[in-house]
């Protein structure tokens, strides 16, 4: 068993492509984390999920869970709405200047989202990415990222803002291995939770986008593309359900 470090941060994103919230603990199971990407903004006419991969404006809003696990949305300017409020759809439509609604993922269909054919290259055409059925996640149950990988990338573009919020992990892991640490991972345990690494996380246009407190920076994307095959972090499936806590030890199984 090899020591891989500890969980430094945990993140949950109640609405797809909105800013998320740091949490001290997070329940995870096969299928994903509780309260994570349970809702998304859907374009009514196009029948597509809006993602900040193509709709950068979404990152200006944020979402959190309240004490009853209801989703609270904060729009640019600071106005708050409960996701359960019937007026939320009109408010989102006014903000985005198109007819949209907030919804959970359908159980009997897949709604695509648009992303660039060149992943992090915003000058390439858009295509429809379907994602897994029954969920709004892009691909996998969880996304693990290390402080070591962030540091390795930051060393190549030291003037960039390598803030973890750009990369939207489930867990940020601080460990002893330098460089692109998670590249060698296969099966790992985080506290009581076991997971299988599926693949490196390919990066789209989102890390280069502006969001509150972070500037638009195309070099973030090109640095990852040119130095590390456009990958940063790993996607993983959850093998055994449990609750993650900041400070939990991470190790190989």
C-alpha positions in Angstrom: 0.0 0.0 0.0 1.5 3.3 -1.1 0.8 6.6 0.6 -0.6 9.1 -2.0 -1.3 11.9 0.4 -4.6 13.3 1.8 -7.7 15.1 0.6 -7.0 18.8 0.7 -10.3 20.0 -0.8 -13.7 18.6 -1.7 -16.0 20.2 -4.3 -19.7 19.9 -5.3 -21.3 21.5 -8.3 -25.1 21.4 -7.8 -25.8 23.0 -11.2 -23.7 21.9 -14.2 -21.2 24.6 -15.3 -22.1 27.0 -12.5 -19.5 27.7 -9.9 -19.5 25.0 -7.2 -19.0 25.0 -3.5 -16.2 23.6 -1.3 -17.4 21.2 1.3 -15.9 19.4 4.3 -17.5 16.1 3.5 -19.1 14.5 0.5 -21.1 11.3 0.0 -20.1 9.4 -3.1 -21.4 6.2 -4.7 -21.4 4.5 -8.1 -23.0 7.2 -10.3 -21.4 10.1 -8.6 -21.5 12.4 -5.6 -24.7 13.3 -3.7 -25.9 16.7 -4.8 -23.4 17.0 -7.6 -24.6 18.2 -11.0 -28.1 17.2 -10.1 -29.4 20.1 -12.2 -28.5 21.7 -15.5 -29.7 24.5 -17.7 -31.5 23.2 -20.9 -32.1 25.1 -24.1 -35.8 24.4 -24.8 -35.7 24.9 -28.6 -32.4 23.1 -29.2 -33.0 20.3 -26.8 -29.4 20.6 -25.5 -27.8 21.1 -22.2 -25.9 24.4 -21.9 -22.3 23.9 -20.8 -19.6 26.5 -20.2 -17.6 24.6 -22.8 -19.6 26.7 -25.3 -21.5 29.1 -23.0 -18.9 30.8 -20.9 -21.5 33.0 -19.3 -22.7 30.1 -17.1 -19.5 30.4 -14.9 -20.7 33.8 -13.7 -23.5 32.1 -11.6 -23.0 29.8 -8.6 -25.0 27.1 -6.9 -25.0 25.6 -3.4 -27.1 23.4 -1.2 -29.0 24.8 1.7 -29.6 23.2 5.1 -32.4 21.0 3.6 -30.3 20.0 0.6 -32.3 22.4 -1.7 -30.3 24.1 -4.4 -29.8 27.8 -4.1 -28.7 29.7 -7.2 -26.9 33.0 -7.2 -27.0 35.0 -10.4 -24.5 37.7 -11.5 -25.4 40.8 -9.4 -26.1 38.7 -6.3 -29.8 37.9 -6.6 -30.6 34.4 -5.2 -33.3 32.0 -6.2 -34.2 28.5 -5.0 -34.1 26.0 -7.8 -37.5 24.9 -6.7 -39.0 28.4 -7.2 -41.3 28.4 -10.3 -39.8 31.7 -11.3 -36.3 30.3 -11.7 -36.8 29.3 -15.3 -37.9 32.8 -16.3 -35.0 34.4 -14.4 -32.5 32.1 -16.1 -34.0 32.8 -19.5 -33.8 36.6 -18.9 -30.2 36.4 -17.8 -29.1 34.2 -20.7 -31.4 35.9 -23.3 -32.9 32.6 -24.5 -35.7 30.2 -23.5 -34.2 27.8 -21.0 -35.3 25.8 -18.0 -33.6 24.1 -15.1 -34.0 20.4 -14.9 -32.7 17.1 -13.5 -31.3 14.6 -16.1 -33.9 12.6 -18.0 -34.0 8.9 -17.2 -35.2 7.9 -20.7 -33.2 10.1 -23.0 -29.8 11.8 -23.4 -29.6 15.5 -24.1 -26.3 16.5 -25.7 -24.1 19.5 -24.9 -21.8 21.3 -27.3 -18.1 21.3 -27.0 -15.1 22.1 -29.3 -13.7 19.4 -31.6 -10.3 20.7 -30.6 -11.1 20.3 -26.9 -9.2 23.3 -25.4 -9.0 25.0 -28.8 -11.9 27.5 -29.0 -11.2 28.2 -32.7 -12.4 24.7 -33.7 -16.0 23.8 -34.6 -18.5 22.7 -32.0 -19.9 19.2 -31.9 -22.6 17.5 -29.8 -21.3 15.4 -26.8 -24.0 13.1 -25.4 -22.6 12.3 -22.0 -23.7 9.3 -20.0 -27.5 8.6 -19.7 -29.3 9.5 -16.5 -26.7 12.1 -15.3 -25.4 15.5 -16.1 -21.7 14.6 -15.5 -19.5 14.7 -18.6 -18.1 11.2 -18.3 -17.3 9.6 -14.9 -18.4 9.4 -11.3 -15.5 11.4 -9.9 -12.5 13.6 -10.9 -9.3 13.4 -8.9 -6.7 16.1 -9.2 -3.4 16.6 -7.3 -1.7 19.7 -6.1 1.5 18.3 -7.6 0.0 18.3 -11.1 -1.2 21.9 -10.6 2.3 22.9 -9.5 3.8 21.1 -12.5 1.6 22.9 -14.9 2.0 26.3 -13.1 5.8 26.0 -13.5 5.3 26.1 -17.2 3.1 29.2 -17.2 4.0 30.9 -13.9 2.0 34.1 -14.6 -1.2 32.1 -14.9 -3.8 31.8 -12.2 -3.7 28.0 -11.6 -6.7 28.1 -9.2 -8.4 24.8 -8.5 -11.7 26.3 -9.5 -10.7 26.3 -13.1 -10.5 22.5 -13.1 -13.6 21.5 -11.1 -12.4 18.3 -9.4 -14.3 16.2 -7.0 -11.3 16.1 -4.7 -8.0 17.9 -4.7 -5.3 15.7 -3.2 -2.1 16.9 -1.6 0.6 14.2 -1.7 4.4 13.5 -1.6 4.9 12.7 -5.3 6.0 15.6 -7.4 5.1 16.2 -11.1 2.1 14.6 -12.8 1.4 12.4 -9.8 -2.0 10.9 -10.6 -0.8 9.6 -14.0 0.4 6.4 -12.4 -2.7 5.7 -10.4 -4.9 2.7 -11.1 -7.0 1.6 -8.0 -7.0 4.0 -5.1 -8.7 4.4 -1.7 -9.7 7.8 -0.3 -10.7 7.2 3.3 -13.3 4.5 3.2 -14.1 5.0 -0.5 -12.5 2.8 -3.2 -12.2 3.9 -6.8 -10.9 2.7 -10.1 -9.1 5.2 -12.3 -10.6 5.1 -15.8 -8.5 7.6 -17.8 -6.7 10.9 -17.7 -9.0 13.9 -17.7 -8.9 15.6 -21.1 -9.3 19.3 -20.9 -11.8 21.4 -22.8 -12.2 25.2 -23.1 -13.5 25.7 -19.5 -10.2 26.1 -17.7 -9.3 29.0 -19.8 -12.6 30.8 -19.2 -13.0 33.8 -17.0 -15.0 33.5 -13.8 -15.3 35.7 -10.7 -11.8 36.3 -9.5 -10.1 34.6 -12.4 -9.1 36.1 -15.7 -9.6 34.6 -19.1 -6.3 33.0 -20.0 -6.0 30.9 -23.2 -2.5 29.9 -22.2 -3.9 27.8 -19.4 -5.4 25.5 -22.0 -2.4 25.6 -24.5 0.0 24.8 -21.6 -1.9 21.7 -20.7 -2.3 20.7 -24.4 1.4 21.2 -25.3 3.0 19.9 -22.2 0.8 17.0 -21.1 -1.2 15.7 -24.1 -4.1 18.0 -23.0 -4.7 16.0 -19.8 -4.8 17.2 -16.2 -6.1 14.9 -13.4 -7.9 11.6 -13.8 -11.5 10.4 -14.1 -12.5 7.6 -11.8 -15.4 5.3 -11.1 -16.6 4.8 -7.5 -16.4 1.1 -6.5 -17.6 1.3 -3.0 -19.9 4.0 -1.6 -18.9 6.1 1.4 -18.3 9.6 2.7 -15.2 11.5 1.8 -13.8 14.0 4.3 -11.1 16.7 3.9 -8.0 15.3 5.6 -8.8 11.6 4.7 -5.7 9.6 3.7 -5.3 8.5 0.1 -3.4 5.4 -0.8 -3.2 2.6 -3.3 -5.2 -0.5 -2.7 
